[in-house]
Amino acid sequence: MRTPREPRPVGGPAPAGYLPISDYGIIGNLRTAALVGRNGSIDWCCFPYLDSPSVFAAILDTGRGGRFSVSAVGASSGEQGYIEDTNVLITRFTTDTGRLAVTDLMPLAGEIAGRGGSHAPPVIIRILECEEGVVDVAVEWSPRFDYARIQTWIEEVPGGWLATGGGEALFLCGLESDESDASRRDATLRARFTMRKGDRRLLQTRWGLEDMTCDPTRAEAALAGTVQVWRTWAHYEDLAQTPRWAGEWLPYVTRSELTLKLLTMADTGAIAAAPTTSLPEEIGGVRNWDYRYAWVRDASMTAQALVSLGHPREAIEFLQWMERTAEAHTGARQPQVLFALHDATADLTEIELEHLEGYRGSRPVRVGNAAAYQLQLEIFGELVSTGYELARRGVNLGPEALRFLSAVADYACRRWKEPDQGIWEIRGPPQHFVYSKVMVWVALDRAIYLAEHHGLSGDVDRWKKARETIRERVLTEGYDPEVGSFVQAFGSKALDAANLRIPLVEFLPFDDERVQGTIDATLEYLTKNGLVYRYLTDDGLPGGEGAFGLCTCWLVDVLALSGRVEEAREIFDGIVARANTVGLFPEEFDPETGEFLGNFPQAYTHIGLVNSALYLAHAEGRWVPEHAPAGIPREGLR
């Protein structure tokens, strides 16, 4: 359909015990993260790292998963907002008698551009302040170690409370004995107390036994320091670095910038696809995957988006991590599809946690991801593109990165003729996916550019021959004149929204009739209520899925750069309107109800939002920076 309808309200009522996915904000410390609901409950958190087993997992099983809840009695839900240009979250509850503000953060100190310069203890700080009247406060603290597979014990210790199980420990301070009740039967600590206007109170939970103290003065200093760290990174104090091109979309671009940074790992340079596992692509369905890893594709796109926002160090550190990780894992500079965030050799075997019921009954809950061992040819294009985007902006990649990228190009050149699982990680038989071939072309094209302009060494003549052969195969077998569009795979007539990127990666110009035909077919057959499905073909799995946020942004991009700016803006305004109350986006949406689906918040959608805002700014004639993403021709860059 050509004219997107107005987006419907985000979310809706969820079964008892579960919030809509859209009702969560996120906090983190560049090692791990936690989801905080509008009801004041931390329902997801893993310690010490994002891909470690969970400590709180009520979002995947409200009865067994465990939570850390702080709420005002008489208020079932609060209003959330971030302290401006930070990842520090405030939830405000209003009752008939008063108002309570809960400020949540994971402390962060030092230099967070790139890796290795920051310090972040494994702590969640919750600062409670009664802003008006009198408020009764209810607390629940029920850690469940190892995805609730291990029995937990809670006991009172000097200075607070200690939960232990399976050799792990979590400490809580800020609650007194006379206001708390620790149940040994269900290993749950509950407390209730009254706060009056001006009262301020600290609750703090920390992983491990290193520091079992609760100092309000240190917590207040940590709050101020964490706010400063985030604002400094986001150029809050340097107005010259503000993305002026974002215009009215600046708050959403900034939130996306901060969210993408939140998914980077400060100690390694790895970038996660999302902070959660098994949030379903269809409520009650089986398409529930673990995204707490570094996909070469997703992380490369994140790095490129951060470059566009003026953060090249994250991209450089990612490339260096990728080179180290690939070599450590395989003994050669050949990346697999995804890796653990801190251990290159970690076992990513996919298993099902049968004891957890899943979000709103959506089983199975999975940890690990079998896609790690698939062949996905398109990742090589994204990886070399990251180096290309840096080099064409004057960043010196260095000999190690250049050697790595040369090896990636060689590997892509050797394997491009093989069928693969594609960008969408199809779990059916491998196919000759059109987009996969296009992205191998991209890998070789960018490697040739780097060889000709930036000192990369390699068999350039071989790369050129393969590049031309791939191009001919895509144009003859990947485009179907009867459909009037590029198709999903050689010999298929099915559509795939990934092919929208063909002009964005400069494989064909935007005014090519085959490109415009692909755009029109996507609008007619894959778009519903202004949202774009990835594809609508059988992929070997039961059930269905929602419309994809990133694909919707790709449609905006190609419309904008094709000169179809009014259509692009209408769709983009529609997706921006679907952000939750704190500016976060999921992987997918139900196009009928607007409900958030899939893991959350999703790097893909935030990447898409940044790029779409930039492409639209360019298409509308606004100033855009020298570090605009690929797809916008720039004198002297190619």
C-alpha positions as CSV (number, residue, x, y, z in Angstrom):
1,M,0.0,0.0,0.0
2,R,1.3,3.4,-0.9
3,T,-0.1,5.6,1.8
4,P,0.8,4.6,5.4
5,R,-1.9,4.9,7.9
6,E,-1.5,6.8,11.2
7,P,0.3,4.6,13.7
8,R,-1.8,3.1,16.4
9,P,-1.0,3.6,20.1
10,V,2.1,1.7,21.3
11,G,1.5,-1.5,23.3
12,G,-1.7,-2.4,25.2
13,P,-2.7,-4.5,28.1
14,A,-0.6,-7.5,28.9
15,P,-1.5,-10.6,30.9
16,A,-1.2,-10.3,34.7
17,G,2.5,-10.2,35.7
18,Y,3.8,-8.9,32.4
19,L,4.3,-5.4,31.2
20,P,4.2,-4.5,27.5
21,I,7.7,-4.5,26.1
22,S,7.2,-0.8,25.4
23,D,6.9,-0.1,29.1
24,Y,10.6,-0.6,29.8
25,G,13.6,1.7,29.9
26,I,17.2,0.6,30.0
27,I,20.2,1.4,32.1
28,G,23.8,0.1,31.8
29,N,27.5,0.5,32.3
30,L,29.1,-0.7,29.1
31,R,29.5,-4.2,30.5
32,T,25.9,-5.1,31.2
33,A,22.4,-3.6,31.3
34,A,19.1,-3.8,33.1
35,L,15.5,-3.2,31.9
36,V,13.4,-1.1,34.3
37,G,9.7,-1.2,34.0
38,R,7.3,1.7,34.4
39,N,6.1,-0.1,37.5
40,G,9.5,0.3,39.0
41,S,10.6,-3.3,38.6
42,I,13.9,-4.4,37.2
43,D,12.8,-7.5,35.3
44,W,16.0,-8.3,33.4
45,C,19.6,-8.0,34.4
46,C,22.7,-10.2,33.9
47,F,25.9,-10.0,35.9
48,P,28.7,-9.3,35.5
49,Y,28.3,-9.1,31.7
50,L,25.5,-8.8,29.2
51,D,25.8,-12.3,28.0
52,S,26.3,-13.8,31.5
53,P,23.4,-15.8,33.1
54,S,20.6,-13.6,34.4
55,V,20.1,-12.5,38.0
56,F,16.7,-10.9,37.4
57,A,14.5,-12.5,34.6
58,A,10.9,-11.8,35.5
59,I,10.4,-10.6,32.0
60,L,10.8,-14.2,30.9
61,D,8.9,-15.8,33.7
62,T,7.0,-13.5,36.1
63,G,6.8,-16.2,38.8
64,R,10.2,-17.8,38.6
65,G,12.5,-15.3,37.0
66,G,13.2,-12.9,39.9
67,R,13.0,-9.1,40.1
68,F,14.1,-6.0,42.0
69,S,11.0,-3.9,42.4
70,V,10.6,-0.4,43.9
71,S,7.1,1.2,43.7
72,A,4.7,3.6,45.4
73,V,1.8,1.8,47.0
74,G,-1.3,2.9,45.2
75,A,0.4,3.6,41.9
76,S,0.5,0.7,39.5
77,S,2.6,2.6,36.9
78,G,4.9,5.6,36.8
79,E,6.1,8.0,34.2
80,Q,9.7,7.5,32.9
81,G,12.3,9.8,31.5
82,Y,16.0,10.0,31.2
83,I,18.2,12.7,32.7
84,E,18.9,14.7,29.5
85,D,21.5,13.2,27.2
86,T,22.4,10.3,29.6
87,N,21.4,6.7,30.3
88,V,20.3,7.6,33.9
89,L,16.6,6.8,34.2
90,I,14.0,8.4,36.5
91,T,10.6,6.8,37.2
92,R,8.0,9.0,38.9
93,F,5.0,7.6,40.8
94,T,2.0,9.8,41.7
95,T,-0.4,8.6,44.4
96,D,-3.4,10.3,46.1
97,T,-1.0,11.3,48.9
98,G,2.3,12.2,47.2
99,R,4.9,11.7,44.5
100,L,8.0,9.4,44.5
101,A,10.9,9.6,42.1
102,V,13.2,6.6,41.6
103,T,16.5,7.4,39.9
104,D,18.2,4.3,38.5
105,L,21.7,4.0,37.2
106,M,24.7,1.8,36.8
107,P,27.7,3.9,37.9
108,L,30.2,4.8,35.2
109,A,33.5,6.8,35.5
110,G,36.4,7.7,33.3
111,E,36.7,8.0,29.5
112,I,34.2,6.0,27.6
113,A,35.1,6.9,24.0
114,G,36.6,3.7,22.6
115,R,37.5,1.0,25.1
116,G,39.7,0.6,28.2
117,G,39.3,4.0,29.7
118,S,36.3,3.6,32.0
119,H,35.5,2.0,35.4
120,A,32.2,0.5,36.2
121,P,31.6,-1.6,39.4
122,P,28.8,-4.3,39.0
123,V,26.3,-2.2,40.9
124,I,22.7,-1.0,40.4
125,I,22.0,2.2,42.4
126,R,18.4,3.2,43.1
127,I,17.9,6.6,44.7
128,L,14.4,7.2,46.1
129,E,13.1,10.7,46.7
130,C,9.7,11.8,48.0
131,E,9.0,15.0,46.0
132,E,5.6,15.7,47.4
133,G,3.4,14.6,50.3
134,V,3.7,11.2,51.9
135,V,4.3,8.0,50.0
136,D,4.3,4.4,51.2
137,V,7.0,2.5,49.3
138,A,7.0,-1.3,48.6
139,V,10.2,-3.2,47.7
140,E,10.8,-6.7,46.4
141,W,14.2,-8.2,45.9
142,S,14.3,-11.7,44.6
143,P,17.5,-12.6,42.8
144,R,17.5,-15.9,40.8
145,F,20.9,-17.0,39.7
146,D,21.7,-18.7,36.4
147,Y,18.4,-18.1,34.7
148,A,16.6,-19.3,37.9
149,R,18.2,-22.7,37.5
150,I,19.9,-22.6,40.9
151,Q,18.3,-22.5,44.3
152,T,18.8,-19.1,46.0
153,W,19.2,-18.3,49.7
154,I,18.7,-14.9,51.3
155,E,20.1,-14.0,54.7
156,E,20.7,-10.9,56.7
157,V,24.3,-9.9,57.1
158,P,26.1,-6.8,58.6
159,G,25.1,-3.8,56.5
160,G,22.4,-5.4,54.5
161,W,21.2,-8.6,52.8
162,L,23.0,-11.3,50.9
163,A,21.6,-13.7,48.3
164,T,23.7,-16.7,47.3
165,G,23.4,-19.7,45.1
166,G,25.7,-21.8,42.8
167,G,28.8,-19.9,44.0
168,E,27.4,-16.5,43.1
169,A,26.4,-13.7,45.4
170,L,24.3,-10.5,45.2
171,F,24.3,-8.0,48.1
172,L,21.6,-5.5,48.9
173,C,21.8,-2.5,51.2
174,G,19.4,0.3,52.2
175,L,16.7,-1.7,54.0
176,E,16.5,-2.1,57.8
177,S,15.5,-5.3,59.6
178,D,12.4,-3.8,61.1
179,E,10.9,-2.9,57.8
180,S,11.9,-6.0,55.9
181,D,10.7,-9.6,55.7
182,A,13.0,-12.2,54.1
183,S,11.2,-15.4,53.2
184,R,13.4,-18.4,53.3
185,R,10.6,-20.4,51.6
186,D,10.6,-18.5,48.4
187,A,13.9,-16.6,48.8
188,T,12.3,-13.3,48.5
189,L,12.9,-10.1,50.5
190,R,10.0,-7.8,50.8
191,A,10.0,-4.4,52.6
192,R,7.6,-1.5,53.1
193,F,8.3,1.9,54.6
194,T,7.0,5.5,54.5
195,M,8.7,8.5,53.0
196,R,7.8,12.2,53.4
197,K,8.5,15.2,51.3
198,G,12.3,15.8,51.2
199,D,13.2,12.3,52.3
200,R,15.9,10.7,50.1
201,R,17.0,7.1,50.4
202,L,19.5,4.8,48.7
203,L,19.0,1.2,47.7
204,Q,22.0,-0.5,46.1
205,T,22.5,-4.0,44.9
206,R,26.0,-5.3,43.9
207,W,27.2,-8.5,42.3
208,G,29.9,-10.4,44.3
209,L,31.4,-9.9,47.7
210,E,34.0,-7.2,46.9
211,D,32.2,-4.3,48.5
212,M,29.3,-4.8,51.0
213,T,28.8,-1.2,52.0
214,C,26.1,1.4,51.4
215,D,27.3,5.0,51.4
216,P,24.7,7.6,50.3
217,T,27.4,10.2,49.8
218,R,29.3,7.9,47.4
219,A,26.1,7.1,45.6
220,E,25.3,10.8,45.0
221,A,28.8,11.3,43.7
222,A,28.4,8.3,41.4
223,L,25.1,9.8,40.1
224,A,26.7,13.2,39.3
225,G,29.8,11.5,37.8
226,T,27.7,9.1,35.6
227,V,25.6,12.0,34.3
228,Q,28.8,13.9,33.4
229,V,30.4,10.8,31.6
230,W,27.4,10.3,29.4
231,R,26.9,13.9,28.5
232,T,30.6,14.4,27.7
233,W,30.5,11.4,25.3
234,A,27.4,12.7,23.6
235,H,29.0,16.1,23.1
236,Y,26.5,17.7,25.4
237,E,29.0,20.5,26.3
238,D,30.3,21.0,22.7
239,L,27.4,22.5,20.8
240,A,29.6,22.5,17.6
241,Q,29.3,18.7,17.7
242,T,25.5,18.6,18.0
243,P,23.9,16.9,15.0
244,R,22.1,20.0,13.8
245,W,20.9,18.1,10.7
246,A,18.6,16.1,13.0
247,G,16.3,19.1,13.4
248,E,13.0,18.1,15.1
249,W,14.3,14.5,15.4
250,L,17.3,15.4,17.5
251,P,15.9,13.9,20.8
252,Y,15.4,10.5,19.0
253,V,18.8,10.6,17.3
254,T,20.5,11.4,20.6
255,R,18.6,8.6,22.4
256,S,19.6,6.2,19.6
257,E,23.2,7.4,19.9
258,L,23.2,6.7,23.6
259,T,21.5,3.4,23.2
260,L,24.0,2.2,20.6
261,K,26.8,3.2,22.9
262,L,25.1,1.3,25.8
263,L,25.4,-1.9,23.7
264,T,29.2,-1.5,23.3
265,M,31.5,-3.4,25.6
266,A,34.1,-1.0,27.2
267,D,36.6,-3.8,28.0
268,T,36.7,-5.4,24.5
269,G,35.1,-3.2,21.9
270,A,32.5,-5.8,21.0
271,I,29.0,-4.5,20.2
272,A,25.8,-6.4,21.2
273,A,22.8,-6.7,18.9
274,A,20.4,-6.3,21.9
275,P,20.6,-6.7,25.7
276,T,17.9,-9.4,25.9
277,T,17.1,-13.0,25.0
278,S,13.9,-14.6,23.8
279,L,11.5,-11.7,23.7
280,P,9.2,-13.1,21.0
281,E,8.7,-11.9,17.4
282,E,5.1,-13.2,17.8
283,I,3.3,-13.5,21.1
284,G,3.0,-17.2,22.0
285,G,5.3,-18.1,19.1
286,V,8.6,-19.9,18.9
287,R,10.7,-17.3,17.1
288,N,12.5,-16.4,20.3
289,W,16.3,-15.8,20.0
290,D,19.2,-14.8,22.2
291,Y,20.7,-11.5,20.9
292,R,23.2,-10.8,23.6
293,Y,26.2,-11.4,21.3
294,A,28.2,-9.5,18.8
295,W,27.0,-10.2,15.3
296,V,29.5,-9.1,12.7
297,R,26.7,-7.6,10.7
298,D,24.8,-5.8,13.5
299,A,28.0,-4.6,15.2
300,S,29.4,-3.3,11.9
301,M,26.2,-1.4,11.2
302,T,26.3,0.0,14.7
303,A,30.0,1.1,14.3
304,Q,29.1,2.8,11.0
305,A,26.2,4.7,12.5
306,L,28.4,5.9,15.4
307,V,31.0,7.1,12.8
308,S,28.2,9.1,11.2
309,L,27.5,10.6,14.6
310,G,31.2,11.6,15.1
311,H,32.4,8.6,17.2
312,P,35.1,6.9,15.0
313,R,36.9,5.3,18.0
314,E,34.1,2.9,18.6
315,A,34.4,1.7,15.0
316,I,38.2,1.4,15.2
317,E,38.0,-0.6,18.5
318,F,35.3,-2.9,17.0
319,L,37.5,-3.7,14.0
320,Q,40.5,-4.4,16.2
321,W,38.3,-6.6,18.5
322,M,37.0,-8.4,15.4
323,E,40.5,-9.1,14.1
324,R,41.6,-10.4,17.5
325,T,38.5,-12.5,18.1
326,A,38.5,-14.1,14.6
327,E,42.1,-15.1,14.9
328,A,41.8,-16.4,18.4
329,H,38.7,-18.4,17.5
330,T,39.7,-19.9,14.2
331,G,43.5,-19.5,14.1
332,A,43.0,-17.4,11.0
333,R,41.5,-14.0,10.1
334,Q,38.2,-15.4,9.1
335,P,35.2,-14.2,11.1
336,Q,32.2,-16.4,12.0
337,V,28.7,-14.9,12.2
338,L,28.7,-13.9,15.8
339,F,30.8,-14.1,19.0
340,A,30.4,-13.8,22.7
341,L,31.2,-10.4,24.0
342,H,34.1,-11.1,26.2
343,D,35.4,-14.6,25.4
344,A,36.2,-15.4,21.7
345,T,36.1,-19.1,22.4
346,A,32.9,-19.2,24.4
347,D,30.4,-22.0,23.5
348,L,27.4,-20.5,21.8
349,T,25.5,-23.7,21.5
350,E,21.8,-22.9,21.5
351,I,19.8,-24.5,24.3
352,E,16.3,-24.2,25.6
353,L,15.5,-23.3,29.2
354,E,12.4,-25.5,29.6
355,H,11.7,-24.3,33.2
356,L,10.9,-20.8,32.1
357,E,7.5,-20.0,30.6
358,G,8.7,-17.2,28.3
359,Y,7.4,-13.7,27.9
360,R,3.6,-14.0,28.1
361,G,3.9,-17.8,27.6
362,S,6.1,-17.5,24.5
363,R,8.2,-20.7,24.6
364,P,10.9,-21.7,24.2
365,V,13.3,-19.4,26.1
366,R,16.7,-19.8,24.4
367,V,20.3,-19.0,25.4
368,G,23.1,-19.3,22.9
369,N,22.4,-19.0,19.2
370,A,22.9,-21.6,16.5
371,A,23.2,-18.9,13.9
372,A,26.9,-18.6,15.0
373,Y,27.8,-21.6,12.9
374,Q,25.8,-20.7,9.7
375,L,27.4,-19.4,6.5
376,Q,26.2,-15.8,6.0
377,L,28.1,-14.3,3.1
378,E,26.8,-10.8,3.6
379,I,28.7,-10.2,6.8
380,F,31.9,-9.8,4.8
381,G,30.5,-6.7,3.1
382,E,29.5,-5.1,6.3
383,L,32.9,-5.8,7.9
384,V,35.0,-4.3,5.0
385,S,32.5,-1.4,4.8
386,T,33.3,-0.5,8.4
387,G,37.0,-0.1,7.4
388,Y,36.0,1.7,4.3
389,E,33.8,4.2,6.1
390,L,36.6,5.0,8.4
391,A,39.3,5.3,5.7
392,R,37.3,7.5,3.4
393,R,37.0,10.0,6.3
394,G,40.7,10.1,6.8
395,V,41.1,7.6,9.7
396,N,44.4,5.7,9.5
397,L,43.4,2.0,9.9
398,G,46.9,0.7,10.6
399,P,48.6,-2.4,9.2
400,E,46.8,-5.0,11.4
401,A,43.3,-3.8,10.4
402,L,44.3,-3.6,6.7
403,R,45.7,-7.2,6.8
404,F,42.5,-8.4,8.5
405,L,40.3,-6.7,5.9
406,S,42.4,-8.2,3.1
407,A,41.9,-11.6,4.5
408,V,38.2,-11.1,4.8
409,A,38.0,-10.1,1.1
410,D,40.0,-13.2,0.2
411,Y,37.7,-15.4,2.2
412,A,34.6,-13.8,0.6
413,C,36.1,-14.2,-2.8
414,R,36.7,-17.9,-2.2
415,R,33.2,-18.7,-0.9
416,W,30.8,-16.3,-2.8
417,K,29.5,-19.1,-5.1
418,E,28.1,-21.1,-2.2
419,P,24.5,-20.9,-1.0
420,D,24.1,-19.5,2.5
421,Q,21.5,-18.7,5.2
422,G,21.4,-15.0,4.4
423,I,21.0,-11.8,6.4
424,W,17.9,-13.1,8.1
425,E,19.6,-16.4,9.3
426,I,17.0,-18.6,7.6
427,R,16.9,-22.0,9.3
428,G,15.7,-23.8,6.2
429,P,18.0,-25.0,3.4
430,P,20.7,-22.6,2.2
431,Q,19.9,-20.6,-0.9
432,H,21.7,-18.2,-3.3
433,F,20.3,-15.1,-1.6
434,V,20.5,-12.0,-3.8
435,Y,21.4,-9.7,-1.0
436,S,24.2,-12.0,0.1
437,K,25.8,-11.8,-3.3
438,V,25.4,-8.0,-3.4
439,M,27.2,-7.7,-0.1
440,V,30.1,-9.9,-1.3
441,W,30.3,-7.5,-4.2
442,V,30.5,-4.7,-1.6
443,A,33.3,-6.5,0.3
444,L,35.3,-6.8,-2.8
445,D,34.5,-3.3,-4.1
446,R,35.5,-1.7,-0.8
447,A,38.6,-3.8,-0.5
448,I,39.6,-2.7,-4.0
449,Y,39.1,0.9,-3.0
450,L,41.2,0.4,0.1
451,A,44.0,-1.2,-2.0
452,E,44.0,1.6,-4.5
453,H,43.8,4.5,-2.0
454,H,44.9,3.3,1.5
455,G,47.6,0.7,1.2
456,L,45.7,-2.5,1.6
457,S,47.6,-5.4,0.0
458,G,45.9,-8.2,-1.8
459,D,45.1,-9.9,-5.1
460,V,43.3,-7.0,-6.5
461,D,43.0,-8.4,-10.0
462,R,41.3,-11.5,-8.7
463,W,38.9,-9.3,-6.6
464,K,38.0,-7.2,-9.6
465,K,37.2,-10.3,-11.7
466,A,35.1,-11.8,-9.0
467,R,33.3,-8.4,-8.4
468,E,32.3,-8.2,-12.1
469,T,31.2,-11.8,-12.2
470,I,29.0,-11.3,-9.1
471,R,27.5,-8.2,-10.5
472,E,26.5,-10.0,-13.7
473,R,25.0,-12.9,-11.8
474,V,22.9,-10.5,-9.6
475,L,21.7,-8.5,-12.5
476,T,20.7,-11.6,-14.6
477,E,19.5,-14.0,-11.9
478,G,18.6,-11.7,-9.0
479,Y,16.2,-9.5,-10.9
480,D,12.8,-10.8,-12.2
481,P,11.3,-8.7,-15.0
482,E,7.9,-10.3,-14.4
483,V,7.9,-9.3,-10.7
484,G,9.5,-6.0,-11.6
485,S,11.9,-6.2,-8.6
486,F,15.0,-7.8,-7.3
487,V,13.9,-11.1,-5.6
488,Q,15.0,-12.9,-2.5
489,A,17.1,-15.7,-4.1
490,F,18.1,-16.8,-7.5
491,G,15.2,-18.6,-9.1
492,S,12.6,-17.2,-6.6
493,K,9.8,-14.7,-7.2
494,A,9.6,-13.8,-3.5
495,L,10.4,-10.3,-2.3
496,D,13.0,-9.4,0.4
497,A,13.3,-6.0,2.0
498,A,17.1,-6.4,2.3
499,N,17.2,-5.6,-1.4
500,L,16.2,-2.1,-0.7
501,R,19.9,-1.6,0.2
502,I,21.1,-2.2,-3.3
503,P,21.4,1.5,-4.1
504,L,22.5,2.4,-0.6
505,V,25.6,0.3,-1.0
506,E,26.1,1.8,-4.5
507,F,25.6,-1.4,-6.4
508,L,23.1,0.5,-8.7
509,P,22.0,4.2,-8.8
510,F,18.8,5.3,-7.2
511,D,17.2,6.2,-10.6
512,D,17.7,2.8,-12.1
513,E,14.3,1.4,-13.0
514,R,15.1,-1.9,-11.3
515,V,15.8,-0.1,-8.0
516,Q,12.6,1.9,-8.3
517,G,10.7,-1.3,-9.2
518,T,12.0,-2.9,-6.0
519,I,10.9,0.1,-3.9
520,D,7.4,0.1,-5.4
521,A,7.1,-3.7,-4.9
522,T,8.1,-3.3,-1.3
523,L,5.5,-0.6,-0.8
524,E,2.8,-2.7,-2.4
525,Y,3.5,-6.1,-1.0
526,L,5.7,-5.9,2.1
527,T,4.4,-2.7,3.7
528,K,1.4,-2.5,6.1
529,N,0.4,0.6,8.1
530,G,3.7,2.2,7.3
531,L,5.8,-0.7,8.5
532,V,7.8,-3.1,6.4
533,Y,8.1,-6.9,6.7
534,R,11.4,-8.5,6.0
535,Y,9.8,-11.1,3.7
536,L,6.5,-13.1,3.6
537,T,7.8,-16.5,2.4
538,D,8.2,-19.8,4.2
539,D,11.4,-19.7,6.1
540,G,11.3,-23.2,7.7
541,L,9.9,-22.1,11.0
542,P,6.3,-22.2,12.3
543,G,4.3,-19.1,13.0
544,G,4.9,-15.5,11.9
545,E,6.6,-12.3,13.0
546,G,6.0,-8.6,13.1
547,A,7.1,-5.9,10.7
548,F,10.8,-5.0,11.0
549,G,12.0,-1.6,12.3
550,L,15.3,-1.6,10.3
551,C,13.6,-2.5,7.0
552,T,11.1,0.3,7.5
553,C,14.0,2.7,7.9
554,W,15.7,1.3,4.7
555,L,12.5,2.2,2.9
556,V,12.7,5.7,4.2
557,D,16.3,5.9,3.1
558,V,15.8,4.8,-0.5
559,L,12.7,6.9,-0.9
560,A,14.5,10.0,0.4
561,L,17.6,9.5,-1.8
562,S,15.4,8.8,-4.8
563,G,13.8,12.2,-4.5
564,R,10.5,10.8,-3.1
565,V,10.9,12.9,0.0
566,E,7.3,13.4,0.9
567,E,6.7,9.6,1.0
568,A,9.9,9.1,3.0
569,R,9.0,11.7,5.6
570,E,5.5,10.3,6.0
571,I,6.9,6.8,6.8
572,F,9.7,8.2,9.0
573,D,7.3,10.4,11.0
574,G,5.2,7.3,11.5
575,I,8.0,5.2,12.9
576,V,9.3,8.0,15.1
577,A,5.8,8.2,16.6
578,R,6.1,4.6,17.6
579,A,8.9,5.2,20.0
580,N,8.1,4.4,23.6
581,T,7.9,7.2,26.2
582,V,11.7,7.3,26.6
583,G,12.5,7.1,22.9
584,L,13.4,3.4,22.6
585,F,12.6,1.0,19.8
586,P,12.2,-2.8,19.5
587,E,13.2,-5.1,16.8
588,E,9.7,-5.5,15.4
589,F,6.2,-4.1,15.6
590,D,2.8,-5.6,15.2
591,P,1.5,-3.4,12.3
592,E,-2.1,-3.8,13.5
593,T,-1.7,-2.8,17.1
594,G,1.7,-1.1,17.3
595,E,2.8,-3.6,20.0
596,F,6.5,-4.0,20.4
597,L,7.9,-7.4,19.5
598,G,11.3,-9.0,19.6
599,N,14.4,-8.2,21.7
600,F,14.6,-4.8,23.1
601,P,16.0,-2.2,22.7
602,Q,17.3,-3.3,19.3
603,A,20.4,-1.9,17.8
604,Y,19.1,-2.4,14.3
605,T,16.2,-0.1,14.7
606,H,18.2,2.6,16.4
607,I,20.8,2.3,13.6
608,G,18.1,2.7,11.1
609,L,16.6,5.8,12.8
610,V,20.0,7.6,12.8
611,N,20.7,6.9,9.2
612,S,17.1,7.8,8.1
613,A,17.2,11.1,9.9
614,L,20.5,11.9,8.2
615,Y,19.4,10.8,4.7
616,L,16.2,12.8,5.0
617,A,18.1,15.9,6.1
618,H,20.3,15.5,3.0
619,A,17.3,15.0,0.8
620,E,15.6,18.1,2.2
621,G,18.7,20.2,1.5
622,R,19.8,20.6,5.1
623,W,23.5,20.7,6.0
624,V,24.9,17.3,6.7
625,P,28.3,16.5,8.1
626,E,31.3,15.2,6.2
627,H,30.8,11.9,8.0
628,A,27.5,11.1,6.3
629,P,27.0,7.4,5.6
630,A,27.5,5.6,2.3
631,G,24.9,6.2,-0.4
632,I,25.3,10.0,-0.4
633,P,27.9,10.8,-3.2
634,R,30.7,13.0,-1.9
635,E,33.4,14.6,-4.0
636,G,36.8,12.9,-3.5
637,L,35.6,10.1,-1.3
638,R,35.3,7.5,-4.0
